[in-house]
């Protein structure tokens, strides 16, 4: 029998005799040995060279060098995984895919484990959903699927699944903790959504004793084996293998046939961050020879980074793809809007204020037209209270959402109405700058210049009144808001701080909307008025009043 010296590790083909298998396990303990079931070989770490040689001599085996010749990986291209599989990818969902997104779906279908590193705003969520639908159509074995994501994105995933596929999905909460499997078994609901912090609550049956927290020692529930597909959104949250969260993620990935990871920042510190992701993809042992061999090759001692061109090639060859906005700009609209629905944390306080407002509006409706006009000011104040409460209830999720953009190394322009909200966000991001009414004109200009010119300044937080016009903030192609005004023109002008001459990328505008709050009505009304104004190409001086009237009608239905 031949033992293959691969340079980075050794490979011993699994013997047919049980006694030889036992001898291999005896000489090479589990911390230096992994078994690649797909290729039926034992993978031994390169540090065990003397033991491998001694073992081979004692058993009459030969050690054969099979080290690939040196390759200039900077000049090696990986062929794109573009194949139609007999499907019209563009018609998989209820809305058309961009050409680069159909290429992404093709890539997902080529690999059972896929890591999508596309730039923010390129539709990683859409590609993941489309690939799952494609697999179900082709092979009938992709459902049910589990989506693991940050808490702030659960409702967004649910909405995207519904809009794109028409399918319902279940968010795993305490109310369905005992019954959620029945939604698949009885009702055939194909998608389930859970946040990272709830993995233990829903899928871990028994934790190992202190000091023995290894993936293999965690006992997962029987229900965790239900899924055929698992998708991790913002997968860089799993980068630290010493955390429970990463161990739960890796452990849950052993069952599903298809595994997907979405993150624009797969490496945050050094190549070691990839270890849990590669384990989930199913290539850590079979391609890279295990944790020790990977670290020895690409980040010795878990620090630093080396052989990066080779690592990039190997990743792309075995399930990783990444596109940036500038590469697919021809396919993208200049500006897109995305609604991110968020559950608020102050529901009871909000409900009391909403009930008070509705009661006031009913009384207002009983009054004469002249009295109603005089009451409009008070109605605006009370509606403003609701808007502010919604913003306060979204703060935690907003910070998480903004952090995701900044972690990717990109800049963001973020808008709010109330100064208290601006200051609360600034406290969470000390390196950020502001443009508010409290900032002197000189400071506003200095903050704007710093944001535009300093790579280390990633976030600028603006109020609509002070930052909505007259400022060029094209250093960012990501725009977001936690509060909205009344006038479509004002919203568009705020967005256009990024979307103006000098912008080299498509601009992605994110609206953080409080679930079940006045935000939903305001966003829809503004969108309707925007469409109307665009159609008639006129001004908008009366739009604010008409939105208020329409909003009052909605609240008093």
N, C-alpha and C positions, 0 to 999 in steps of 0.2 A: 504494500500500500504506500502511496505517496502522500507526504505532507507538503502542502504548498506554502512557500514563503512569499507573501504578497508585499513584503516591505513594510507596510503599516500594521500587518497582523499575519497570523498563520491560519491556514484552513486545513482541517482534518476531516475527510469524508466520513460520514457515519458508517461504522462497520456493521456487517450483518449479524455478527456474533455478539450476544448480550455481554459476555465477559469483557470484550474489548471496549464496549461502551462504558462499562463500569470502571475499567482501568483509566480511561480518558478522564472521567469525572473525578476519579480519585487523585490523579496527578495534577489536574488543573481545576481548582475549586471555582465555584460559581462567580466569585468576584473578578476572575480573569478569563472566564469562559462564557460564551453564549452559544445557543444552538439556533442556526438559521434553518427553520423548518422548510422554507420554500426550496432551498438548494440542498437540503439534507447534509449540511456540513457544520462542524464545530468551529467557531471562530475564537482563536486564542490571541490574547494581547501580545504585542510585539516585545514587551518587557520580559516575556517568558521564554525568550530565545534559547538560553542554556538548557532549560528544562525540556523544551521541545526537542532539542538535539539529543539530549541524554535519553529521552523517552523513545525516540526513533531508533537510536543505536541498540537499545536494550530489546526492542521488539522486532528488529530487522527491517524497519521501514526506511525509506529514503526521504530526504528533505530537498525539494526541488524549488529553485528560485524562479518565481514568475512575476517579477517586478516589471511593470509597464515602463517602456522607455520614457525619458523626460519629454514632456509636452509643453509647448508654449501655449498655455491656456488662454492667454489674452488674444490669441489669433484663432481660437476654435469656436465655431458657432454651433449652437444646438438647433437642429431643424425644428421649425414650429410644428406643434401637434394639431394641424388643421386637417380635419377629416369630417365629413358630413354625417357618417353613420346612417345614411338613408333618411335623415331628418332635415326638415327645414327649421334650423335653429332660430331663425328670425321670427317664426310663428309659434314657438313653444309656449309663449306667455300671451296674456291678453293685451300686451303692448309690444311694439316692435323693439328688437335689440339693435344696438349699434353694431357695425361690423366687427370692431375689436372685441365686443362682448360675445359674439358668436364664436370668435376664435378662442376666447376664454372657456366657453362651454366645451368646445372640442378638446381642450387641454384637460379639463376635469374628467372627461370620459376616457382618456388614455390612461389615467393613473387612478388606482383605488385610493391613494392618499395624495391630496393636492394642497399646496400652499399658495394662495393667491396674495401677492404683495402689491396689487395695483394701487396707484395713487388715490387719495381721497377724492370722491366725486366721480369716480369712473364706474361705479355700480358693482362693487364686490358682492353686495347682498343679492342683487338681481341675477348675477352670474351663478351664484350658489343655488338659488331657487331654480333657475332654468336647468342647471345640470342635474339636479335631483329629479325634476320632472322628466328630463330626457332619459335618465336611467330607468325610471319607472315605465316609460313608454317602450323602451328598447328591451329591457330585461325583466320588468315586473317585480324587482326586488329592492327598490330604494326606500319604500315606506315600511314602517313609520320612520320619521326623521326627527332627531333631537337638535334644537338650536341652543347653544350655550352662548350667552352674550352679557354685557353689562346691564344692570338693572334699568338704566335710563333708556335702553334701546329695545326693551321687550315689546312695548306697544308698537314701536316702529316696525319691528319684524312682523308682528301680527298683521299690521296694516299692509305691508309690502306683499306678504303671502296672499292676502285676500285680493288685493288689487291686481296682482300679476297672474294669479291662478284661479281665483274664485273659491279656493279651498278655505275651510275654517281651520283654525289652529287653537291649541289650548296652552295658555300660560299657566305654568305650574305654581300654584299658590296653596296656602293651607286649606282653603275650602275644597280642593280636589285632591288632597294629599293621599287619601285612601282609594279614591275612585278613578284617578286619571287613566289607568290602563284600559278601563272600559270604553273610553272615548275612541280608542283604536279597535278593540276587540268587538265592540257592539255597534259603534257608529262609524267606524272607518275614518275617523279624523286623522289625517296623515302627518301633521306637523305638531310638535310640542316645543315649548320655549321655556327656558329656565335661565336664571342669572347665576353667575359664578358662585356667589355667596350661598346659594341654596343647594349646591351639588351634594354636600354632605347630608343635608336634611332629607333629600329625596332618594338618594341612591347608595348611601353607605349604611350597611347593616351593622357592622362592628369595626371599631378602630383597634389597631394593635396596641400593646402596652407601650408606655413611654420608653423612648430609646430604640424602638423597633419600627418606626414609621417608614416602612418601605412599601412600594406599590404592591408587591406580592403578598404583603401581610394584611392588606386592607380587604375586608369582606364586603363585597358589594351586594345589593339586593337582587333578587331574581328579576324584578321588574326592569333593572338596568340592562338586562340582556334582550329586551324587547326590540331595540332599535336596529335598523339596518343601515342607517346613515346618521352620522354625527357631524355637526358643523360648529366650529368655535369661532365666534366673531371677536375682533380685537384680541387675537390669539397671543399677542405679546404679553398679556396678563399671565401667561403660563411660563414665562421665560425662566423663572427661578425654581429649579427642581427640588430645592429644599423646602418649599412651601407645600402646605396641604392642598391648596388649590391646584397646583401643577400635578401633584400625585393623583388627585381625583380625576383630573382631565386625562392623564395618561392611562390610568386604570380603566376608565369608561371607554376608551378608544379600542380596547382589545376585542370587544364583541362585534361592533358594527362592521359590515363589509366595506362601506365607503366612509372615508374620513376627510373632512375639509377644514382648512384653517384660513382665516381672513385677517390680514394685518398689513398695513403699509410700512410697518417698522419691525420686521422679523428679528433684526439684531438691534438692540438698544445699547448694550455695553461692549460686548465682544462675541465671537462665535459661540461661546458657551451657551448663550441665550437660545441657540437653535436646538439644543439637546432634547428638551421636552417636545418641541414641535416635530423633530425628526422621528422621535419615538412614536408619536401619534400617527405620523404619515406611514410608519411601518418600515422605514429604511435605515434607522439608526444602527441596527445590528447587521442587517443583510448587505448594506452598501458601505457603511462607514466603520464596521467592525466593533461597534459598541462604544460606550461612553469614553473609556480610557483611550482607545485608539483614536477616536475623533479629537479629543482634547490634545493628545500628543501631537497630532498632525496639524491642527489649526489654532490651538490656543494652549500651549504647554502650561501645565499647572493651573489651568482655568483662567489664566491672565494673558493679556497681549493678544496678538493676532498675526498669523502667518499663512502662507500658501493660499492667499485669498482668491486669486484668479482661478486656481484649481477648485476651490470650494464653490465659487460661483458657477463654474461649469458643472460640477457634480450635482449641485442643487437643481439647476435647470434641466439636467438630464433625467432627474428622478422625481419630478413632480412640482417644482417651483416655477412660477412665472410672475413677471412684474412689468407693468407699463406705466409710463408717466404721462401727464396731461400733454406735454409738448409733443410727445410721440404720436398721439391720436387726436391732435387738435382739429384736424380736418373733419373728423366725424362728430365733433361735439358742438352743441349750440353755444353761443357766446355766454349765455347765462342760464342757469337752471335753478329752480326753487325746490326745496325739500322740506316737507313737514315732518318734524320729529315730535311725536306725541309722548307726553311725560305725565305719569301720575303725580299729583301734588301731595306734599307731606302734611298739609294743614287743612284737610278736607272739612273737619267740623267747623273750624273758624270761618272758612270760606262759605259753607252752607248757611251759617247764621247770617252773614252779610248779604248773601244772595236772597234769602227769604225776606230780609228787611227791605232790600231794593225792590223786589217784586211787589211787596205790599204798598210801598210808596208809589210805584208806577201805576198800580190799580187805582189808587186814590187820585192820582194825577189825571188819569183817563176819565174820571167822573166830572172833572172841572171844565169850566168854559175854555174856549180856545185862548183867550187872553190870559187866563190864570195858568193854563198849560205852558204858555211861553215863558211866564215868569218862573215856573217850576223847572224849566229845562236846565238851568244852571245847577240846581241842587241834584237833579238826576245825573248830570255829568260828574259831579263830585262823587256821588255814590258809586257810579260805574267805575270811576277812577280808583276807588277803594278796592273794588273787586279785582281790577287789573293788577293792582299792587299786591294783593293777597296771593293771586295766582303766581306772580313773579317770585314772591317769597317762597311759595311752596315748590317752585321749580329750581331753586338755587342749587341744591345739592347735585341734582342731575345735570344742571347746566355746567357746573364746575367740572364734573366728570366728562361731559361732552367736549368742552373746550380743551381739557387736558389731553383728550385723545388726539386732537388736531396738533397740539403743540408737541406731543411725544413723537409725532411723525416728522418733526423738524421743520414744520411749515408755520407760516404766520396766519393770524386771524384778526379781522376787524369785527368787533362785537358791539351791538347797540342795546341800550336800555333807555327807559324814560325817567325813572326815579333815581336821584343821586344816591339814595341809600343802597339801591341795588348795585349801582356802579362801584361804590366803595366796598360792598361785601365781596364782589368778584375780585376786585383789586387786592384785597387782603389775602385771597387764596393764591394769587399770582403776583408776588412782590415785584417781579421784574417788569411788570406791565406798565403802560403809560395811559393817560386819559386825555380826552377833550371834553370838558364839561363847562357849564356856565360859571363855576367857581374857579376855573383855571384862568389866570391872566392871559391876555392875548399873546404875550411873549412866551409864556410857558406852553401854550397850545402849539405854537409854531415849533418850539424846541422839541416837544413830544412827537409831533408829526415828523420832523426831520429825523429824529432818532429811530422811529419805527421804520421809516423808509430806507435808512442807510445802515443801521446797526443790525447785523445778523443775529445778535444775542437778544434783541428786543422783539419778541414774537407776538405780543398781544397788545392791541390798543382798544380801549373801552370808551365808547362815545355816547353822549346823549343826543337825541334827535335835534334838539334846539341848537346846540353848540357845534355838533360834528356832522350834521346831516347835509350841509351844503358847503361849497367853497374849499374842500380839502381833497387832495389827491393821496390816496392810500393804496396805490397799485402794487406795493410790495407784497400784498396778500391777495390770493385768489379764493380765500375762504372767508365768508361773511356769515354772521349769525346775529340773532336778536332774541331776547328773553321777554321783551315787551313790544307792542305795536302802537302806532299812532292811529289816527282816524282817516287819514287821507292817503289814497294810493300814490299820489304824486310824491308825498313826503317819504313813503316807504321806498319808492323807486329811486329817489335822490340819495337816500341813505345807502342803498345797495350799490349805487353808481359811484360811491367813493372808491370802490375797487374796480368796477366795470367802466373804465374810461380810457382815453388815449394813454398809452404807456403800459397797459395790461397785456402780458404776453400769453396768458393762460385763460381757459374758460373759467368763469366765476361760479362757484357753488354757494347758494344762499340757503342757510338753514334757519327755519322758523321753529323755535321751541314752544310747543303748544300744550297748555295744561289740559289733561284729560277731563272732560265733563265741565269745563269752565267757559267763561265768557270769551276766552281766547279763540275757541273754535268758531263762534259766531262772527267775531271781528275779522278773523282771517278770511272766512268765506265771503263776507260782505265786501271787504277790501278787494278781494280777487274779482268779484262780480263788477264792482265799480271800475276797476282797472280795465277790464275787458270792454266795458261800455265806453270809457274815455278813449281807449285805443281805436275803437270802431269809428267814433265820430271825430277823432283827432282834435278835440276841443280842450278847453280849460277844465279846471276842477274846483272852481271857487265855491260851489254849492255842495260839493260832495260830502264834506264833513257833516253838514246838517242832515243830509239824506241818510247817511250811515247811522247817525244817532236815532233818527226816526225808525229806520228799519230794525235797529237793535232793540228799541223799546217794544216794537211789535213782536219780535221773537221772544222777548222775556216775559211778555204778558199773554202768550198763547195759552 
